[in-house]
Amino acid sequence: MLRVTDLEKSFDGFKAVAGANLHVAPSEVVAVIGPNGAGKTTLFHLITGQLAPDRGQILFKGEPIAGLAPHKVCRRGIGRSYQVVNVFDRLTVLDNVRIAVLAREGRTWNLLRPASGMCRDETVNILESAGLAGKAGRICATLSHGDRKVLEIAIALGSRPELLILDEPTAGMSPEETAATLKLMQRLSQEMGLTLLFCEHDMEMVFSIADRIMVMQQGRTIIQDTPEKVRADKRVREAYLGGGDTCSA
C-alpha cells in the first residue's frame, strides 16, 4: 500500500531525513520507532504532504504522491493524527467528526442548509467505533487529554482512509487511556481492516501491536522487520535501546 524509498529532507543543511525506507502492506500495522530527533515526525510530514522531499520516492497504491498538497494526499486515502491535538475546541465532539465527513463529501460549501441534519448517521457510527458515542454532545474543550487524542483519530476516520497514520497516539495518556487506545487500534486493524502506520515511545505498546517495526536513527532506516527480529538486532540495541543484551519491551 505504501512504499518509501531513499527519502531525504534537509533544513538549512541539517538532514532530518537522510535515507528513509519504509513499506507497509494492506491491513498491516507498522510502527516507526527511534530516539528523539531520529526523523519520525518529519517522515510522516513528507508522506502526508506537509513537507516536500528533497530526494526519494513515495508511492501509495503504486502511484507517486511525493510533493502533493495535504488535502490531495487525504483524498487519495491517507488520514492522520498529530502529536499535538488539533481539534475545534468550541464545537461538540459530534460536530468535530461531522466536519470531516462533510469535507470528504464535498458539502462544506453549502451555506443555505444547517449542518446539524447532515451526515449524522455516519458521524454517530464513527463515534461508536471510537468509543466516544456517549460524549457526542460534549464541547471539546471540556474533554480529557486522552479523549481529545481519541477524538482526533475519529476525525481522521471521517475521511474514510485506507491508511491511517498516528503520531504518538498515546502520548500524555494515563495507563487506562493507553490501554483503551491500544484496543481501539487493534479493533480498527482487525475488525475494519484499516492499515495503520504509527510512531510511539511506549515500547510495550509497540511490540504488542505491530506486525513489523521500522527503526530510524539520524534520519535513516536501520531495519524494518518483525518485532522479534528488531528486538534481537544489535544495531537497534546500540542506537535506541541502550545497548543491552535484550530489548526491554
C-alpha positions as YAML, in Angstrom:
chain: A
units: angstrom
residues:
- id: 1
  name: MET
  ca: [0.00, 0.00, 0.00]
- id: 2
  name: LEU
  ca: [2.81, 2.42, 0.89]
- id: 3
  name: ARG
  ca: [6.42, 2.34, -0.23]
- id: 4
  name: VAL
  ca: [9.02, 4.96, 0.72]
- id: 5
  name: THR
  ca: [12.41, 4.72, -0.97]
- id: 6
  name: ASP
  ca: [15.62, 6.67, -0.21]
- id: 7
  name: LEU
  ca: [13.73, 9.65, 1.18]
- id: 8
  name: GLU
  ca: [15.70, 12.75, 2.15]
- id: 9
  name: LYS
  ca: [14.80, 16.14, 3.64]
- id: 10
  name: SER
  ca: [17.18, 18.87, 4.82]
- id: 11
  name: PHE
  ca: [16.64, 22.08, 6.77]
- id: 12
  name: ASP
  ca: [19.44, 24.68, 6.43]
- id: 13
  name: GLY
  ca: [21.96, 21.93, 5.75]
- id: 14
  name: PHE
  ca: [20.73, 19.60, 8.51]
- id: 15
  name: LYS
  ca: [19.41, 16.29, 7.16]
- id: 16
  name: ALA
  ca: [16.33, 15.48, 9.21]
- id: 17
  name: VAL
  ca: [15.59, 12.51, 6.95]
- id: 18
  name: ALA
  ca: [18.68, 11.09, 5.31]
- id: 19
  name: GLY
  ca: [17.77, 7.86, 3.55]
- id: 20
  name: ALA
  ca: [14.49, 6.54, 4.93]
- id: 21
  name: ASN
  ca: [12.96, 3.37, 3.52]
- id: 22
  name: LEU
  ca: [9.57, 2.01, 4.54]
- id: 23
  name: HIS
  ca: [6.98, -0.38, 3.17]
- id: 24
  name: VAL
  ca: [3.50, -1.02, 4.51]
- id: 25
  name: ALA
  ca: [1.25, -3.80, 3.22]
- id: 26
  name: PRO
  ca: [-2.57, -3.61, 3.17]
- id: 27
  name: SER
  ca: [-4.21, -4.30, 6.59]
- id: 28
  name: GLU
  ca: [-0.78, -4.28, 8.27]
- id: 29
  name: VAL
  ca: [0.15, -2.48, 11.48]
- id: 30
  name: VAL
  ca: [3.61, -0.94, 11.19]
- id: 31
  name: ALA
  ca: [5.40, 1.03, 13.90]
- id: 32
  name: VAL
  ca: [8.20, 3.54, 13.40]
- id: 33
  name: ILE
  ca: [10.50, 3.93, 16.38]
- id: 34
  name: GLY
  ca: [13.74, 5.73, 17.12]
- id: 35
  name: PRO
  ca: [15.26, 8.20, 19.58]
- id: 36
  name: ASN
  ca: [14.11, 11.82, 19.75]
- id: 37
  name: GLY
  ca: [15.29, 13.65, 16.66]
- id: 38
  name: ALA
  ca: [15.53, 10.48, 14.56]
- id: 39
  name: GLY
  ca: [13.22, 11.97, 11.91]
- id: 40
  name: LYS
  ca: [9.97, 10.09, 12.58]
- id: 41
  name: THR
  ca: [7.61, 13.06, 12.54]
- id: 42
  name: THR
  ca: [9.41, 14.61, 9.57]
- id: 43
  name: LEU
  ca: [8.94, 11.31, 7.74]
- id: 44
  name: PHE
  ca: [5.20, 11.46, 8.44]
- id: 45
  name: HIS
  ca: [5.12, 15.10, 7.27]
- id: 46
  name: LEU
  ca: [6.72, 14.02, 3.99]
- id: 47
  name: ILE
  ca: [4.26, 11.17, 3.46]
- id: 48
  name: THR
  ca: [1.20, 13.31, 4.17]
- id: 49
  name: GLY
  ca: [2.25, 16.38, 2.19]
- id: 50
  name: GLN
  ca: [3.12, 18.85, 4.94]
- id: 51
  name: LEU
  ca: [6.64, 18.83, 3.50]
- id: 52
  name: ALA
  ca: [8.06, 18.05, 0.07]
- id: 53
  name: PRO
  ca: [11.11, 15.73, -0.04]
- id: 54
  name: ASP
  ca: [14.45, 16.84, -1.47]
- id: 55
  name: ARG
  ca: [15.02, 13.37, -2.86]
- id: 56
  name: GLY
  ca: [13.42, 9.95, -2.94]
- id: 57
  name: GLN
  ca: [10.10, 8.37, -3.79]
- id: 58
  name: ILE
  ca: [6.77, 7.91, -2.02]
- id: 59
  name: LEU
  ca: [4.28, 5.54, -3.64]
- id: 60
  name: PHE
  ca: [0.75, 5.00, -2.35]
- id: 61
  name: LYS
  ca: [-1.01, 2.08, -4.02]
- id: 62
  name: GLY
  ca: [1.62, 2.27, -6.73]
- id: 63
  name: GLU
  ca: [1.08, 5.96, -7.50]
- id: 64
  name: PRO
  ca: [3.60, 8.74, -6.65]
- id: 65
  name: ILE
  ca: [2.37, 11.20, -4.02]
- id: 66
  name: ALA
  ca: [5.60, 13.00, -3.03]
- id: 67
  name: GLY
  ca: [5.02, 16.75, -3.06]
- id: 68
  name: LEU
  ca: [1.21, 16.59, -3.26]
- id: 69
  name: ALA
  ca: [-0.69, 19.03, -1.05]
- id: 70
  name: PRO
  ca: [-2.03, 17.54, 2.21]
- id: 71
  name: HIS
  ca: [-5.68, 17.70, 1.12]
- id: 72
  name: LYS
  ca: [-4.83, 15.82, -2.07]
- id: 73
  name: VAL
  ca: [-2.97, 13.14, -0.10]
- id: 74
  name: CYS
  ca: [-6.00, 12.85, 2.18]
- id: 75
  name: ARG
  ca: [-8.30, 12.40, -0.80]
- id: 76
  name: ARG
  ca: [-6.06, 9.61, -2.07]
- id: 77
  name: GLY
  ca: [-6.86, 7.68, 1.11]
- id: 78
  name: ILE
  ca: [-4.35, 8.65, 3.82]
- id: 79
  name: GLY
  ca: [-5.59, 10.01, 7.15]
- id: 80
  name: ARG
  ca: [-3.51, 11.29, 10.04]
- id: 81
  name: SER
  ca: [-3.47, 12.36, 13.67]
- id: 82
  name: TYR
  ca: [-0.74, 14.52, 15.24]
- id: 83
  name: GLN
  ca: [1.48, 14.69, 18.33]
- id: 84
  name: VAL
  ca: [-0.25, 17.89, 19.43]
- id: 85
  name: VAL
  ca: [-4.03, 17.53, 19.48]
- id: 86
  name: ASN
  ca: [-5.69, 19.58, 16.75]
- id: 87
  name: VAL
  ca: [-9.48, 19.80, 17.22]
- id: 88
  name: PHE
  ca: [-12.13, 22.55, 17.27]
- id: 89
  name: ASP
  ca: [-12.38, 23.25, 21.00]
- id: 90
  name: ARG
  ca: [-15.61, 25.26, 20.83]
- id: 91
  name: LEU
  ca: [-17.52, 22.62, 18.88]
- id: 92
  name: THR
  ca: [-19.04, 19.40, 20.15]
- id: 93
  name: VAL
  ca: [-17.44, 16.01, 19.67]
- id: 94
  name: LEU
  ca: [-20.15, 15.16, 17.14]
- id: 95
  name: ASP
  ca: [-19.57, 18.32, 15.10]
- id: 96
  name: ASN
  ca: [-15.81, 17.84, 15.02]
- id: 97
  name: VAL
  ca: [-16.23, 14.48, 13.32]
- id: 98
  name: ARG
  ca: [-19.15, 15.69, 11.19]
- id: 99
  name: ILE
  ca: [-16.90, 18.37, 9.65]
- id: 100
  name: ALA
  ca: [-14.50, 15.68, 8.43]
- id: 101
  name: VAL
  ca: [-17.36, 13.69, 6.92]
- id: 102
  name: LEU
  ca: [-18.82, 16.77, 5.22]
- id: 103
  name: ALA
  ca: [-15.40, 17.71, 3.85]
- id: 104
  name: ARG
  ca: [-14.99, 14.24, 2.35]
- id: 105
  name: GLU
  ca: [-18.43, 14.52, 0.75]
- id: 106
  name: GLY
  ca: [-17.66, 17.99, -0.63]
- id: 107
  name: ARG
  ca: [-20.55, 19.51, 1.29]
- id: 108
  name: THR
  ca: [-18.75, 22.16, 3.35]
- id: 109
  name: TRP
  ca: [-19.72, 24.99, 0.96]
- id: 110
  name: ASN
  ca: [-23.48, 24.59, 1.38]
- id: 111
  name: LEU
  ca: [-24.27, 27.83, 3.22]
- id: 112
  name: LEU
  ca: [-28.05, 27.55, 2.93]
- id: 113
  name: ARG
  ca: [-28.56, 24.28, 4.80]
- id: 114
  name: PRO
  ca: [-27.85, 23.74, 8.52]
- id: 115
  name: ALA
  ca: [-25.09, 21.20, 9.12]
- id: 116
  name: SER
  ca: [-26.93, 19.77, 12.12]
- id: 117
  name: GLY
  ca: [-29.04, 17.49, 9.93]
- id: 118
  name: MET
  ca: [-26.28, 16.33, 7.61]
- id: 119
  name: CYS
  ca: [-24.32, 13.07, 7.73]
- id: 120
  name: ARG
  ca: [-25.47, 12.35, 11.28]
- id: 121
  name: ASP
  ca: [-25.75, 8.56, 10.98]
- id: 122
  name: GLU
  ca: [-22.23, 8.08, 9.63]
- id: 123
  name: THR
  ca: [-20.83, 10.50, 12.20]
- id: 124
  name: VAL
  ca: [-22.51, 8.63, 15.06]
- id: 125
  name: ASN
  ca: [-21.21, 5.31, 13.70]
- id: 126
  name: ILE
  ca: [-17.65, 6.68, 13.73]
- id: 127
  name: LEU
  ca: [-18.05, 7.90, 17.31]
- id: 128
  name: GLU
  ca: [-19.35, 4.47, 18.33]
- id: 129
  name: SER
  ca: [-16.35, 2.81, 16.70]
- id: 130
  name: ALA
  ca: [-14.02, 5.15, 18.61]
- id: 131
  name: GLY
  ca: [-15.86, 4.71, 21.93]
- id: 132
  name: LEU
  ca: [-16.98, 8.34, 22.03]
- id: 133
  name: ALA
  ca: [-20.72, 7.99, 21.32]
- id: 134
  name: GLY
  ca: [-21.57, 8.77, 24.95]
- id: 135
  name: LYS
  ca: [-19.70, 12.09, 24.68]
- id: 136
  name: ALA
  ca: [-21.12, 13.22, 21.33]
- id: 137
  name: GLY
  ca: [-22.68, 16.36, 22.80]
- id: 138
  name: ARG
  ca: [-19.70, 17.43, 24.88]
- id: 139
  name: ILE
  ca: [-17.81, 20.60, 24.00]
- id: 140
  name: CYS
  ca: [-14.28, 19.52, 23.09]
- id: 141
  name: ALA
  ca: [-12.60, 21.97, 25.45]
- id: 142
  name: THR
  ca: [-14.11, 20.00, 28.36]
- id: 143
  name: LEU
  ca: [-12.66, 16.64, 27.32]
- id: 144
  name: SER
  ca: [-9.71, 14.92, 28.97]
- id: 145
  name: HIS
  ca: [-6.42, 14.80, 27.08]
- id: 146
  name: GLY
  ca: [-6.95, 11.13, 26.30]
- id: 147
  name: ASP
  ca: [-10.43, 11.68, 24.88]
- id: 148
  name: ARG
  ca: [-9.14, 14.55, 22.75]
- id: 149
  name: LYS
  ca: [-6.45, 12.28, 21.29]
- id: 150
  name: VAL
  ca: [-9.05, 9.61, 20.51]
- id: 151
  name: LEU
  ca: [-11.31, 12.27, 19.00]
- id: 152
  name: GLU
  ca: [-8.56, 13.22, 16.60]
- id: 153
  name: ILE
  ca: [-8.43, 9.60, 15.45]
- id: 154
  name: ALA
  ca: [-12.21, 9.70, 14.97]
- id: 155
  name: ILE
  ca: [-11.86, 12.89, 12.91]
- id: 156
  name: ALA
  ca: [-9.30, 11.14, 10.70]
- id: 157
  name: LEU
  ca: [-11.73, 8.25, 10.24]
- id: 158
  name: GLY
  ca: [-14.24, 10.74, 8.85]
- id: 159
  name: SER
  ca: [-12.25, 10.89, 5.63]
- id: 160
  name: ARG
  ca: [-12.57, 7.08, 5.23]
- id: 161
  name: PRO
  ca: [-8.83, 6.49, 4.97]
- id: 162
  name: GLU
  ca: [-7.31, 3.26, 3.72]
- id: 163
  name: LEU
  ca: [-4.08, 4.09, 5.57]
- id: 164
  name: LEU
  ca: [-4.22, 5.83, 8.96]
- id: 165
  name: ILE
  ca: [-1.02, 7.45, 10.26]
- id: 166
  name: LEU
  ca: [-0.87, 8.10, 14.02]
- id: 167
  name: ASP
  ca: [1.90, 10.26, 15.50]
- id: 168
  name: GLU
  ca: [2.40, 9.18, 19.14]
- id: 169
  name: PRO
  ca: [-1.29, 8.27, 19.69]
- id: 170
  name: THR
  ca: [-0.88, 7.59, 23.43]
- id: 171
  name: ALA
  ca: [1.44, 10.47, 24.37]
- id: 172
  name: GLY
  ca: [0.41, 12.00, 27.69]
- id: 173
  name: MET
  ca: [-2.28, 9.41, 28.38]
- id: 174
  name: SER
  ca: [-2.94, 7.61, 31.63]
- id: 175
  name: PRO
  ca: [-2.36, 3.83, 31.69]
- id: 176
  name: GLU
  ca: [-6.13, 3.28, 31.41]
- id: 177
  name: GLU
  ca: [-6.41, 5.63, 28.43]
- id: 178
  name: THR
  ca: [-3.40, 3.99, 26.80]
- id: 179
  name: ALA
  ca: [-4.98, 0.55, 27.16]
- id: 180
  name: ALA
  ca: [-8.24, 1.81, 25.65]
- id: 181
  name: THR
  ca: [-6.41, 3.39, 22.71]
- id: 182
  name: LEU
  ca: [-4.47, 0.18, 22.13]
- id: 183
  name: LYS
  ca: [-7.76, -1.74, 21.96]
- id: 184
  name: LEU
  ca: [-9.14, 0.87, 19.55]
- id: 185
  name: MET
  ca: [-6.15, 0.48, 17.24]
- id: 186
  name: GLN
  ca: [-6.46, -3.30, 17.34]
- id: 187
  name: ARG
  ca: [-10.16, -3.03, 16.52]
- id: 188
  name: LEU
  ca: [-9.50, -0.66, 13.62]
- id: 189
  name: SER
  ca: [-6.99, -3.12, 12.22]
- id: 190
  name: GLN
  ca: [-8.69, -6.44, 12.92]
- id: 191
  name: GLU
  ca: [-12.38, -5.60, 12.52]
- id: 192
  name: MET
  ca: [-12.27, -2.77, 9.98]
- id: 193
  name: GLY
  ca: [-9.22, -3.93, 8.02]
- id: 194
  name: LEU
  ca: [-7.62, -0.49, 8.28]
- id: 195
  name: THR
  ca: [-3.91, -0.22, 7.57]
- id: 196
  name: LEU
  ca: [-2.07, 1.53, 10.42]
- id: 197
  name: LEU
  ca: [1.30, 3.29, 10.49]
- id: 198
  name: PHE
  ca: [2.29, 4.86, 13.80]
- id: 199
  name: CYS
  ca: [5.23, 6.10, 15.83]
- id: 200
  name: GLU
  ca: [5.30, 5.68, 19.57]
- id: 201
  name: HIS
  ca: [7.71, 5.82, 22.51]
- id: 202
  name: ASP
  ca: [5.80, 3.23, 24.56]
- id: 203
  name: MET
  ca: [7.82, 0.15, 23.64]
- id: 204
  name: GLU
  ca: [5.44, -2.25, 25.37]
- id: 205
  name: MET
  ca: [2.64, -1.00, 23.16]
- id: 206
  name: VAL
  ca: [4.78, -1.08, 20.01]
- id: 207
  name: PHE
  ca: [5.90, -4.68, 20.48]
- id: 208
  name: SER
  ca: [2.41, -5.84, 21.44]
- id: 209
  name: ILE
  ca: [0.52, -4.45, 18.42]
- id: 210
  name: ALA
  ca: [2.92, -4.04, 15.47]
- id: 211
  name: ASP
  ca: [3.21, -6.64, 12.73]
- id: 212
  name: ARG
  ca: [6.50, -5.06, 11.72]
- id: 213
  name: ILE
  ca: [8.70, -2.29, 13.13]
- id: 214
  name: MET
  ca: [10.87, 0.20, 11.28]
- id: 215
  name: VAL
  ca: [13.70, 1.74, 13.32]
- id: 216
  name: MET
  ca: [15.18, 5.15, 12.46]
- id: 217
  name: GLN
  ca: [18.44, 6.66, 13.59]
- id: 218
  name: GLN
  ca: [19.70, 10.09, 12.49]
- id: 219
  name: GLY
  ca: [17.17, 10.19, 9.69]
- id: 220
  name: ARG
  ca: [18.00, 6.75, 8.29]
- id: 221
  name: THR
  ca: [16.24, 3.43, 8.35]
- id: 222
  name: ILE
  ca: [18.46, 0.88, 10.07]
- id: 223
  name: ILE
  ca: [15.99, -2.03, 9.98]
- id: 224
  name: GLN
  ca: [12.38, -2.91, 9.22]
- id: 225
  name: ASP
  ca: [11.34, -6.38, 10.33]
- id: 226
  name: THR
  ca: [9.19, -8.37, 12.73]
- id: 227
  name: PRO
  ca: [9.17, -7.40, 16.42]
- id: 228
  name: GLU
  ca: [11.21, -10.49, 17.28]
- id: 229
  name: LYS
  ca: [13.98, -9.67, 14.80]
- id: 230
  name: VAL
  ca: [14.00, -6.00, 15.75]
- id: 231
  name: ARG
  ca: [14.22, -6.92, 19.43]
- id: 232
  name: ALA
  ca: [17.27, -9.09, 18.74]
- id: 233
  name: ASP
  ca: [19.05, -6.70, 16.37]
- id: 234
  name: LYS
  ca: [22.34, -5.37, 17.74]
- id: 235
  name: ARG
  ca: [22.04, -2.07, 15.85]
- id: 236
  name: VAL
  ca: [18.70, -1.38, 17.50]
- id: 237
  name: ARG
  ca: [20.03, -2.06, 20.97]
- id: 238
  name: GLU
  ca: [23.02, 0.19, 20.37]
- id: 239
  name: ALA
  ca: [21.11, 3.00, 18.68]
- id: 240
  name: TYR
  ca: [17.88, 3.08, 20.60]
- id: 241
  name: LEU
  ca: [17.50, 0.64, 23.44]
- id: 242
  name: GLY
  ca: [20.62, 1.39, 25.41]
- id: 243
  name: GLY
  ca: [23.00, -1.27, 24.16]
- id: 244
  name: GLY
  ca: [21.78, -4.02, 26.50]
- id: 245
  name: ASP
  ca: [21.61, -7.68, 25.63]
- id: 246
  name: THR
  ca: [17.84, -7.64, 25.03]
- id: 247
  name: CYS
  ca: [15.11, -5.18, 24.31]
- id: 248
  name: SER
  ca: [13.31, -4.14, 27.47]
- id: 249
  name: ALA
  ca: [9.90, -4.27, 25.79]
...
